Amino acid sequence: MKKFPRFRSGLSVVLASGIFSTLPAQTPPSSAAEPTAASASSERVRPPQPISGIQADSTKTSYKFFFGADNAPEGYTKITPGSVYSDAVGYGFEPGAAIKLAGQMPVNVATAEKQFYFSTALPEGNYKVTVTLGNPDVATNVSAKAELRRLMLENVETKPGEYVTKTFIVNTRRPEYSGGVVNLKAPRESQQEAWDWDKGLTLEFIGDHPSISNLQIEKVDVPTVYIVGDSTSCDQMVEPYNSWGQSITRFFKPDIAVANHGESGETFADSLSRHRFDKVWSLIKPGDYLIVQFGHNDMKAPGTVEGYRTALQRVVDGTKKTGGTLIVVTPMNRHTFSGNTITNSLNDYPYAAWEVAKNNQVACVELNGLSKVLYEYFGPQGSEVLFAKTGANSYDGTHHSDFGSYELAKCVLVGIQAAKLDLAKHIVDGFSFDPAKPDKPEDFRVAPSPKPGEALDHPPGS
């Protein structure tokens, strides 16, 4: 049995509970049932359509929107319920939401019962979004998501007549880069997930009576955390699937961006060959970070753990040339219980990731060990709440629910803090987490996003 050393300066991650992580003994992958298609949703909406921005001013990088019937204040663009997005205009509500107005000057408010999208054509980059939430007539509870369901604001509550202004940073991206283009998967990325790669920014406001009075968007120069990984860390488009990469955005201050370039079903070699790393390396600079997490697909793809090490070494070398800081995350466990204990279904791959990081003096977040502690706290049956529910009595033993990804995001942040990375200063004030004492599922109340049209297939990979 391979174990992580008891101490390696700056590299071994101490669990929040004070226990040093070790890789469990090798066991064959679990024989958990193959996941079925996502369960049907009672609410379906049209997904945001890809923004081409061909006719709109594609160079404009700042907007101030005023939602109301009255004349907009100087410098603001007036938005009414009939302001539906078009490429000719370059901003507006996505079709499908029943938008109405509430309030009187100086506070005009656009509101809906449960959810609406608002899109703006923008060049690639990082944007500071400032939004004023609240409703003159009713209490609200609003969460905000960006692009493919990246959680930006969580359960912002207002009383009738109360208004709260919040700020967050969103990254937008395009597949093109100097010297090439990312080879997007078709049709998954090129069509079904196209609004994560299009020429603009899509915001989703969801919850109880989501209501906004004004919205400001401006391009900013801030550090960026890039993520490249598989389905357990990339942006997942539809419920019941989610990833820690979609939840971690909620826990950073509005002084840093998260740019998630991962995709489902991929290995290190896949992402290298599709030029995902080339795209990131064309953008990353000193002061930026690149978080990588692979292993679930690598262990079942043609090749060996040595090929995995070689590919990770290419990523280490390529990132060092940019001046950015690399963070290796070991792959989290699957739902592979033997009795009350998680067994290792990933063979030597978590250890290989850790070892390459150690040999290159690269930071490592030992998510494999952290997830083991988290899963075992809930137990074999209780931990099912962490995974995507795929039917009345079935769940996905690899991919996570909204709550599960939220908890795993906290595990990653604990690892960043334990590694004493400078990135930790960008985590929201007061953050702390112990995977041996996690949140209660019933306390997690972020509204799920309605299914956009027909549900996508189960994410590739397992």
C-alpha positions as CSV (number, residue, x, y, z in Angstrom):
1,M,0.0,0.0,0.0
2,K,1.4,3.3,-1.0
3,K,1.1,6.1,1.5
4,F,1.8,9.8,1.4
5,P,4.7,10.8,3.7
6,R,3.8,12.1,7.1
7,F,5.3,15.4,6.3
8,R,6.5,17.2,3.2
9,S,7.0,20.9,3.5
10,G,4.4,22.8,1.5
11,L,3.2,19.7,-0.3
12,S,1.4,17.2,2.0
13,V,-2.0,18.5,2.9
14,V,-3.2,18.1,6.4
15,L,-6.9,17.4,6.6
16,A,-9.0,19.9,8.5
17,S,-9.7,17.2,11.1
18,G,-6.0,17.0,11.8
19,I,-5.5,13.6,10.2
20,F,-2.8,13.1,7.5
21,S,-4.3,11.6,4.4
22,T,-3.2,8.3,3.0
23,L,-4.2,6.4,-0.1
24,P,-6.4,3.4,0.7
25,A,-5.3,0.0,-0.4
26,Q,-5.8,-0.8,-4.1
27,T,-9.1,-2.5,-4.9
28,P,-10.8,-3.1,-8.2
29,P,-13.3,-0.4,-9.3
30,S,-16.8,-0.7,-7.8
31,S,-19.4,-2.6,-9.6
32,A,-22.0,0.2,-9.0
33,A,-24.8,0.2,-11.5
34,E,-24.2,2.2,-14.7
35,P,-26.0,5.6,-14.3
36,T,-29.2,6.1,-16.2
37,A,-30.4,9.3,-18.0
38,A,-31.1,12.3,-15.8
39,S,-34.5,12.2,-14.2
40,A,-37.1,14.4,-15.9
41,S,-37.7,17.9,-14.6
42,S,-41.1,19.3,-14.0
43,E,-40.0,22.6,-15.4
44,R,-38.3,23.1,-18.8
45,V,-37.2,26.4,-20.3
46,R,-35.5,27.3,-23.5
47,P,-31.7,27.4,-23.0
48,P,-29.9,30.6,-23.7
49,Q,-29.0,30.8,-27.3
50,P,-25.3,31.2,-28.4
51,I,-24.3,34.8,-28.7
52,S,-22.7,35.6,-32.0
53,G,-22.4,39.3,-31.5
54,I,-21.8,39.9,-35.2
55,Q,-24.1,42.8,-35.5
56,A,-23.7,44.3,-32.1
57,D,-20.7,46.4,-31.0
58,S,-18.3,43.5,-30.3
59,T,-15.7,45.8,-28.8
60,K,-17.8,47.3,-26.0
61,T,-16.6,46.1,-22.6
62,S,-18.9,48.0,-20.1
63,Y,-22.6,48.5,-19.6
64,K,-25.0,50.0,-17.1
65,F,-28.5,48.6,-17.2
66,F,-31.6,50.2,-15.6
67,F,-34.6,48.0,-15.2
68,G,-37.9,49.9,-15.2
69,A,-40.6,51.9,-17.0
70,D,-39.2,55.3,-16.1
71,N,-36.5,57.1,-17.9
72,A,-33.1,55.6,-17.2
73,P,-30.6,57.7,-15.2
74,E,-27.8,59.3,-17.2
75,G,-25.3,56.8,-18.4
76,Y,-27.7,53.8,-18.0
77,T,-29.4,51.7,-20.7
78,K,-33.1,51.2,-20.1
79,I,-34.3,47.6,-20.0
80,T,-38.0,46.7,-20.1
81,P,-39.8,43.3,-20.0
82,G,-39.8,43.4,-23.8
83,S,-36.1,43.8,-24.0
84,V,-35.3,40.4,-25.5
85,Y,-31.8,39.5,-26.5
86,S,-30.8,39.8,-30.1
87,D,-27.4,39.9,-31.8
88,A,-28.4,43.2,-33.4
89,V,-28.8,44.9,-30.0
90,G,-26.3,42.8,-28.0
91,Y,-28.2,42.6,-24.7
92,G,-31.5,41.6,-23.2
93,F,-33.5,38.9,-21.4
94,E,-33.4,35.4,-22.9
95,P,-36.9,34.3,-24.2
96,G,-39.1,32.2,-21.9
97,A,-39.2,34.1,-18.6
98,A,-42.4,36.0,-17.5
99,I,-40.7,39.3,-16.7
100,K,-42.7,42.0,-15.1
101,L,-42.0,45.4,-13.4
102,A,-42.4,46.4,-9.8
103,G,-41.7,49.6,-7.9
104,Q,-41.5,53.3,-8.8
105,M,-38.7,55.7,-9.4
106,P,-36.0,55.9,-8.1
107,V,-36.2,52.1,-7.7
108,N,-37.7,50.3,-10.7
109,V,-37.4,46.5,-10.5
110,A,-37.6,43.7,-13.0
111,T,-38.9,40.5,-11.4
112,A,-40.0,37.0,-12.2
113,E,-41.5,34.2,-10.1
114,K,-38.6,31.7,-10.2
115,Q,-35.9,32.3,-12.8
116,F,-34.7,34.4,-15.7
117,Y,-31.6,34.8,-17.9
118,F,-30.0,38.1,-19.0
119,S,-27.3,38.1,-21.7
120,T,-24.8,40.6,-23.0
121,A,-22.4,40.4,-25.9
122,L,-18.9,41.0,-24.7
123,P,-15.3,40.2,-25.8
124,E,-13.4,37.5,-24.0
125,G,-12.1,38.4,-20.6
126,N,-12.8,38.9,-16.9
127,Y,-15.8,41.1,-15.9
128,K,-16.9,42.7,-12.7
129,V,-20.7,42.3,-12.3
130,T,-22.5,44.5,-9.8
131,V,-26.2,43.9,-9.3
132,T,-28.7,45.5,-7.0
133,L,-31.3,42.9,-5.8
134,G,-34.6,43.5,-4.0
135,N,-38.3,44.0,-4.5
136,P,-40.6,46.8,-3.1
137,D,-43.5,44.4,-2.6
138,V,-42.3,41.0,-1.6
139,A,-39.4,39.2,0.2
140,T,-36.8,37.6,-2.1
141,N,-34.2,34.9,-2.0
142,V,-31.9,35.0,-5.0
143,S,-28.9,33.0,-6.2
144,A,-27.0,34.1,-9.3
145,K,-25.2,31.8,-11.7
146,A,-23.1,32.6,-14.7
147,E,-22.6,31.0,-18.0
148,L,-23.0,27.2,-17.4
149,R,-24.4,27.3,-13.9
150,R,-21.3,28.7,-12.2
151,L,-22.5,29.7,-8.7
152,M,-21.7,33.3,-8.0
153,L,-24.2,34.4,-5.3
154,E,-25.9,32.1,-2.8
155,N,-29.3,32.8,-1.3
156,V,-29.2,36.6,-1.1
157,E,-32.3,37.5,1.0
158,T,-34.1,40.8,1.1
159,K,-37.2,42.0,2.9
160,P,-40.0,43.9,1.1
161,G,-38.6,47.3,0.2
162,E,-35.0,46.2,1.0
163,Y,-32.2,46.4,-1.6
164,V,-28.8,44.8,-1.5
165,T,-25.9,45.4,-3.9
166,K,-23.5,42.5,-4.7
167,T,-20.4,42.2,-6.8
168,F,-18.7,39.1,-8.4
169,I,-16.2,38.4,-11.2
170,V,-17.1,36.3,-14.2
171,N,-14.8,35.0,-16.9
172,T,-15.9,34.7,-20.5
173,R,-14.0,32.8,-23.2
174,R,-13.7,31.8,-26.8
175,P,-12.0,28.7,-28.4
176,E,-9.6,30.8,-30.5
177,Y,-6.2,31.7,-29.2
178,S,-2.9,33.0,-30.7
179,G,-1.6,30.1,-32.7
180,G,-4.7,27.9,-32.8
181,V,-8.2,27.0,-31.6
182,V,-9.5,24.6,-29.0
183,N,-11.0,21.5,-30.6
184,L,-14.4,21.6,-29.0
185,K,-16.4,18.4,-28.7
186,A,-19.3,18.2,-31.2
187,P,-22.2,18.4,-30.5
188,R,-21.7,18.7,-26.7
189,E,-19.6,21.8,-26.6
190,S,-20.2,23.3,-30.1
191,Q,-24.0,23.1,-29.7
192,Q,-25.4,21.9,-26.4
193,E,-22.9,23.9,-24.2
194,A,-22.2,26.6,-26.8
195,W,-23.1,29.4,-24.4
196,D,-20.0,28.6,-22.4
197,W,-17.9,29.4,-25.4
198,D,-19.9,32.1,-27.1
199,K,-19.3,35.8,-27.6
200,G,-20.8,37.1,-24.4
201,L,-21.9,36.7,-20.8
202,T,-25.1,35.0,-19.7
203,L,-26.4,35.5,-16.1
204,E,-29.1,33.4,-14.4
205,F,-31.1,34.8,-11.5
206,I,-33.0,32.1,-9.7
207,G,-34.9,31.6,-6.4
208,D,-37.9,33.1,-4.8
209,H,-39.0,36.2,-6.7
210,P,-35.6,37.0,-8.3
211,S,-35.7,40.8,-8.8
212,I,-33.1,43.3,-10.0
213,S,-33.1,47.1,-10.3
214,N,-29.8,47.7,-12.0
215,L,-26.9,45.8,-13.4
216,Q,-23.4,47.0,-14.2
217,I,-20.8,45.1,-16.1
218,E,-17.2,46.2,-16.7
219,K,-14.0,44.5,-17.9
220,V,-11.3,44.2,-15.2
221,D,-7.7,43.1,-14.9
222,V,-7.6,40.7,-12.0
223,P,-5.7,37.4,-11.3
224,T,-7.3,34.3,-12.9
225,V,-7.7,30.8,-11.6
226,Y,-7.8,28.5,-14.6
227,I,-9.2,24.9,-14.2
228,V,-8.6,22.1,-16.6
229,G,-10.1,18.7,-15.7
230,D,-12.7,16.1,-16.3
231,S,-16.5,15.9,-15.6
232,T,-16.0,16.0,-11.8
233,S,-14.5,19.6,-12.1
234,C,-15.8,21.1,-15.4
235,D,-18.9,23.1,-16.0
236,Q,-21.9,20.7,-16.2
237,M,-24.9,22.1,-18.1
238,V,-27.9,20.4,-16.5
239,E,-29.3,19.0,-13.3
240,P,-28.7,16.7,-11.5
241,Y,-25.0,17.0,-12.4
242,N,-22.7,19.5,-10.9
243,S,-18.9,19.8,-10.2
244,W,-16.7,21.5,-7.6
245,G,-15.4,23.8,-10.3
246,Q,-18.9,25.2,-10.7
247,S,-19.3,25.8,-6.9
248,I,-15.8,27.1,-6.0
249,T,-16.6,30.5,-7.7
250,R,-19.0,31.3,-4.8
251,F,-16.2,31.2,-2.3
252,F,-13.8,33.7,-3.9
253,K,-13.8,37.5,-3.3
254,P,-14.7,39.8,-6.2
255,D,-10.9,40.3,-6.8
256,I,-10.1,37.2,-8.8
257,A,-11.7,35.3,-11.7
258,V,-12.3,31.5,-12.2
259,A,-11.9,30.3,-15.8
260,N,-13.0,26.6,-16.1
261,H,-11.6,25.1,-19.3
262,G,-12.3,21.4,-18.4
263,E,-14.6,19.1,-20.2
264,S,-16.4,15.8,-19.4
265,G,-14.8,12.4,-20.4
266,E,-11.3,13.6,-20.8
267,T,-7.8,12.4,-19.8
268,F,-4.7,14.5,-19.5
269,A,-3.7,13.4,-23.0
270,D,-7.2,14.3,-24.4
271,S,-7.1,17.8,-23.0
272,L,-3.5,18.3,-24.3
273,S,-4.4,17.1,-27.8
274,R,-7.6,19.3,-27.9
275,H,-5.4,22.3,-27.1
276,R,-7.1,23.1,-23.9
277,F,-3.8,23.6,-22.2
278,D,-2.4,25.6,-25.2
279,K,-5.4,27.9,-24.8
280,V,-4.8,28.4,-21.1
281,W,-1.0,28.8,-21.6
282,S,-1.7,31.6,-24.1
283,L,-3.5,33.5,-21.4
284,I,-1.9,32.7,-18.1
285,K,0.6,35.0,-16.6
286,P,2.5,35.5,-13.3
287,G,0.0,35.9,-10.5
288,D,-2.5,33.5,-12.2
289,Y,-3.1,29.9,-11.2
290,L,-3.8,26.6,-13.0
291,I,-5.7,23.9,-11.2
292,V,-5.6,20.4,-12.8
293,Q,-7.5,17.3,-11.8
294,F,-7.6,14.1,-13.8
295,G,-7.6,10.4,-13.2
296,H,-11.1,9.0,-13.4
297,N,-10.9,8.6,-17.2
298,D,-7.1,8.1,-17.4
299,M,-7.3,4.9,-15.4
300,K,-9.7,3.3,-18.0
301,A,-8.3,4.8,-21.2
302,P,-5.6,3.0,-23.3
303,G,-2.3,3.6,-21.6
304,T,-0.7,3.3,-18.3
305,V,-0.1,5.2,-15.1
306,E,3.4,6.1,-16.5
307,G,1.7,7.8,-19.5
308,Y,-0.4,9.7,-17.0
309,R,2.8,10.8,-15.2
310,T,4.3,11.9,-18.5
311,A,1.3,13.9,-19.5
312,L,1.2,15.6,-16.1
313,Q,4.9,16.4,-16.4
314,R,4.2,18.1,-19.8
315,V,1.6,20.2,-17.9
316,V,4.1,21.1,-15.2
317,D,6.8,22.1,-17.7
318,G,4.4,24.1,-19.9
319,T,2.9,26.0,-16.9
320,K,6.3,26.9,-15.5
321,K,7.2,28.6,-18.7
322,T,4.2,31.0,-18.3
323,G,5.1,32.1,-14.8
324,G,1.8,30.9,-13.5
325,T,1.3,28.7,-10.4
326,L,0.2,25.1,-10.9
327,I,-1.9,23.3,-8.3
328,V,-2.4,19.6,-8.8
329,V,-5.6,18.1,-7.3
330,T,-5.7,14.4,-6.8
331,P,-8.9,12.8,-8.1
332,M,-11.7,12.4,-5.5
333,N,-13.0,9.0,-4.6
334,R,-16.0,7.3,-6.2
335,H,-18.8,6.0,-4.1
336,T,-17.0,2.8,-3.4
337,F,-17.8,1.6,0.1
338,S,-16.8,-1.7,1.7
339,G,-18.7,-1.7,4.9
340,N,-18.4,1.8,6.2
341,T,-15.0,2.5,4.6
342,I,-14.3,4.0,1.2
343,T,-12.0,1.7,-0.9
344,N,-9.7,3.0,-3.6
345,S,-11.1,2.5,-7.1
346,L,-8.5,4.8,-8.8
347,N,-5.5,2.4,-8.4
348,D,-2.2,4.3,-8.4
349,Y,-3.4,7.5,-10.2
350,P,-4.0,9.7,-7.1
351,Y,-0.5,8.7,-5.8
352,A,1.0,9.4,-9.2
353,A,-0.5,12.9,-9.3
354,W,0.8,13.6,-5.8
355,E,4.3,12.2,-6.6
356,V,4.7,14.3,-9.8
357,A,3.8,17.4,-7.8
358,K,6.2,16.5,-5.1
359,N,9.1,15.8,-7.4
360,N,8.5,19.2,-9.1
361,Q,7.9,21.2,-5.9
362,V,4.4,21.9,-7.1
363,A,1.5,22.5,-4.8
364,C,-0.9,19.5,-4.3
365,V,-4.4,19.4,-2.9
366,E,-5.0,15.8,-1.7
367,L,-8.7,15.7,-2.6
368,N,-8.6,11.9,-2.7
369,G,-8.1,11.8,1.0
370,L,-10.3,14.7,1.8
371,S,-13.2,13.2,-0.1
372,K,-12.7,9.9,1.7
373,V,-13.2,11.7,5.0
374,L,-16.3,13.5,3.7
375,Y,-17.9,10.4,2.2
376,E,-17.3,8.3,5.3
377,Y,-18.8,10.9,7.6
378,F,-22.1,10.4,5.8
379,G,-21.7,6.6,5.4
380,P,-22.7,4.3,2.6
381,Q,-26.3,5.3,2.3
382,G,-26.2,8.8,3.7
383,S,-23.4,9.8,1.3
384,E,-25.7,9.2,-1.7
385,V,-26.9,12.8,-1.2
386,L,-23.5,13.9,-2.4
387,F,-24.0,12.3,-5.8
388,A,-26.3,13.0,-8.8
389,K,-29.7,11.3,-8.4
390,T,-30.5,9.6,-11.7
391,G,-33.8,8.0,-10.9
392,A,-36.2,7.3,-8.1
393,N,-33.9,4.8,-6.5
394,S,-30.6,5.3,-8.3
395,Y,-27.7,7.6,-8.2
396,D,-24.4,8.2,-10.1
397,G,-21.4,6.9,-8.1
398,T,-19.0,9.3,-9.8
399,H,-20.7,12.6,-10.6
400,H,-22.0,14.9,-7.9
401,S,-25.1,16.6,-7.0
402,D,-25.3,20.4,-6.4
403,F,-24.8,19.8,-2.7
404,G,-22.0,17.3,-3.2
405,S,-20.0,19.6,-5.5
406,Y,-20.5,22.4,-3.0
407,E,-18.9,20.3,-0.3
408,L,-16.1,19.1,-2.5
409,A,-15.4,22.8,-3.5
410,K,-14.9,23.5,0.2
411,C,-12.5,20.5,0.4
412,V,-10.4,22.0,-2.4
413,L,-10.3,25.4,-0.7
414,V,-9.2,23.7,2.6
415,G,-6.4,22.1,0.6
416,I,-5.4,25.5,-0.8
417,Q,-5.3,27.0,2.7
418,A,-3.4,24.0,4.1
419,A,-0.8,24.4,1.3
420,K,-0.4,28.0,2.4
421,L,-0.8,29.2,-1.2
422,D,-1.0,33.0,-1.9
423,L,-4.3,32.1,-3.6
424,A,-5.9,31.6,-0.1
425,K,-6.0,35.4,0.4
426,H,-8.7,35.6,-2.3
427,I,-11.0,33.2,-0.4
428,V,-14.0,34.9,1.2
429,D,-13.4,36.2,4.7
430,G,-14.3,33.8,7.5
431,F,-14.2,30.6,5.4
432,S,-13.4,27.4,7.2
433,F,-14.4,23.8,6.6
434,D,-13.8,20.4,8.1
435,P,-14.8,17.4,5.9
436,A,-15.2,15.4,9.0
437,K,-17.9,17.9,10.1
438,P,-19.5,18.9,6.8
439,D,-22.7,21.0,6.2
440,K,-26.1,19.5,6.6
441,P,-27.8,18.7,3.3
442,E,-31.0,20.3,4.5
443,D,-29.2,23.6,5.0
444,F,-28.2,23.7,1.3
445,R,-30.9,25.7,-0.4
446,V,-29.6,26.9,-3.7
447,A,-32.4,26.5,-6.3
448,P,-31.7,24.0,-9.0
449,S,-31.6,25.4,-12.6
450,P,-34.7,24.3,-14.7
451,K,-33.8,21.8,-17.4
452,P,-33.2,23.6,-20.7
453,G,-35.2,21.6,-23.2
454,E,-34.4,17.9,-23.4
455,A,-31.9,16.7,-20.8
456,L,-28.4,16.0,-22.1
457,D,-27.0,12.5,-21.7
458,H,-25.1,11.5,-18.7
459,P,-21.7,13.2,-18.7
460,P,-19.0,11.2,-20.6
461,G,-16.7,9.3,-18.3
462,S,-17.2,7.6,-15.0
